[in-house]
Amino acid sequence: MPWNIPIFLTWMRVLLIPAFTALFYLPDAWIHPQTVNWTAAFIFAAAAVTDWFDGFLARLWKQTSDFGAFLDPVADKLMVAVALLLLVDIERTNVIFAIIIIGREITISALREWMASIGARKSVAVNWMGKVKTAVQMLAIPMLLYHDPIGSFDCQYWGSWMITLAAIQTFISMAYYLKQAWPQLRGDTGAH
């Protein structure tokens, strides 16, 4: 396993997940709920920024690796899945949005792995729809985690609208990827 700064940043995102989760289960006497909100929003936002930054550094310094290419999306999907489950648990988002977003991530990850195994991964490569969906979701989740208004800006209200939009984009991008893979899916007659 290679070690470099981009991989270190990716591992940091993975290691932040338990700390991020624990925040919501500490007694109120230990940490004020409002402190939990802004700390969780900050951790998630920092993870989103390092997601972009580690990829940028890996390309800039020519430190890309197969391991980094594997670990980076795993870290992202874990952080998003955990955040969505926490938001459902604390009743700040609807379970259907979590099901759509997490279900899509599992489906498309499996599809990409299968397509790679038959030499057709390029047909389900990340495209602009997936990037827009990710950007909207990465803005919505910290708003829902923060929850409290910032002046006249209602984080819960706008976060709810944005997670709804992210769920719609998630569904559309999943349909797009499945359409791209349909010729291979239709032609696969092998046993499972």
N, C-alpha and C positions, 0 to 999 in steps of 0.2 A: 504494500500500500504506500503510494507516494505521500510525502509530507511537504507542503508548501503553504504560503499564506492563504490562497484561495480555498484550499481544502480545510485549513484550520478554521476559516470563517464559516464554512459549511458545517463543520462539526460543532461549532459554537451554537449554531441555530438548533441543531439536534439536542444539545445539552441544555439549552434554555427551555425546552418544552416541559420538563418536570417542574422547574421553578415557576414557569408561567402558570401551569396548572395548579400548583400548590397555593398560589396567591388566593384563589377563590375558595379555598377550604380552610384557611387559617381563621381562628376565632376573631370576632370583631374587636375583642379586647387587645389583641396583638397588633392589628393593623386596621385602620379605619376603612370602611367600604369605598369611600371616595379615593383614598390612596391606592386601593386595589385597582380601581378603574383606570386611573392615569398611569399606574405602573404597568399594568397589562397592556394598555394601548401603546405605551412607549416601547415595551419589549417587542410587541408584534411589529410595530413600525420599523424598529431597528432591524429585526429579522428580514423584513421586506427589502430594506435598503441594502443589507449585506447580501441578499440574494442577487440583486443586480450587480453589486460591487464585486463579489467573488468571481462571477462570470467575466466581468470586464477585465479584472486583473489577470485571470487565467489566460485570456486571449492576448492581452497587452504584453505579458511576460512570457508568452508561449509555454505556459505551464498546464495546458489542458491534458487530461488523462482519462482513460476509460473509467477509472474509479471515481474521479470527480464528476464525470458525466452521469454516472449511476447515482452517486450520493446526493448531488444537488437537487434533482427533482424529488427524491425521497424526503429530504429535509423540508422542502417547500410543502409537499402534500401532507406530511405529518403535522406541520405547524398549522396549516389551514384547517385540517380535519379536527384537530384538538380545539382550536379556537371556535369553530362552528358548534362542536358538541357542548362546549362550555356555555356558549351563547344560548343554545337551546335549553340547557339545564337551568340557567338563571333567567330564562323567559325574556330574552331580548331579541330573539328571532324565531321564525317558524321552523318547525322540524322538517317541513317539506323542502325548504331551501337547502338545509343541510343534506338531506337525502339526495337531492338533485346534484349538488356540487360534489359531494363525496362519491356518489355513485358514478358520476361522469369520470372523475379522476381514476377510479379503479378500472372502469371499462376501457378508457382510452389507454391507460398504462398497459393493460393486458393486450389490447389490440396492437399497440406499437411493438410490444415484445413478440407477438405472434408474427406480425408483418416483417419484423427484422429477421426472424427465423426462416422466413421463406424468401428473403432478399428483396422485400418490397417496402422497406421502412420509409423511403422518401415520399411515398404517396400519403403518409399520415404524419409528415413532419410538422412541427409547430408553424402556424401561420398567423396572420394579423388578427383573425377573430379570437384565437386563443390568447393572444397577447392583450387585446382590449379587455377580454373577460377577466384575465388575471389582474390587470390594472384596476378595474372597477372593484373587484373583490378585495384587493389589497388596500383600497381606500375605505370600503364599507366596514370591514371588520374592525379596524381601530376605532372608528366612530361608534360602533355598537359596544365595543369594550369600554370606551371612555364614558359613554352613556349620558353624562351630564351636559347641560348647555354650556357653550362658551360665548358669553355675552348674549346676543340675540340669535346665535347659530345653534339650532337644536340638533345635537349629534345623533340622538336616537331616531328622530324623524328622518333626517337625511341618510343616515346609515341604513335604515329600513328600506327606503326607496332604492338605494344603491345595491343592497343585497338582493332585492327583488329583480333589479336589472341584471345583476350578475348571474342569477339563477336562469333568467330567460336566455342570456348570452351563452351560458353553459350548455343549455339544452340545444340551442342552435349550433354551437360549435361541435357538440357531440354528433349531431345529425350530419354535419358536414364531413367529419372524419369517417363516420360509418359509410357515408355515400362514396367517399374516396376509396375506401377499402372494399366496397361491395363486390367488384369483379373477382377479387381474390376470395372473399367470403363465400360467394355463390359457387365458385369453382372448387372449393375445398370439400372433397368427398371422403377424406381420410377418417379413420375411426378415432374416437376420443378416448 
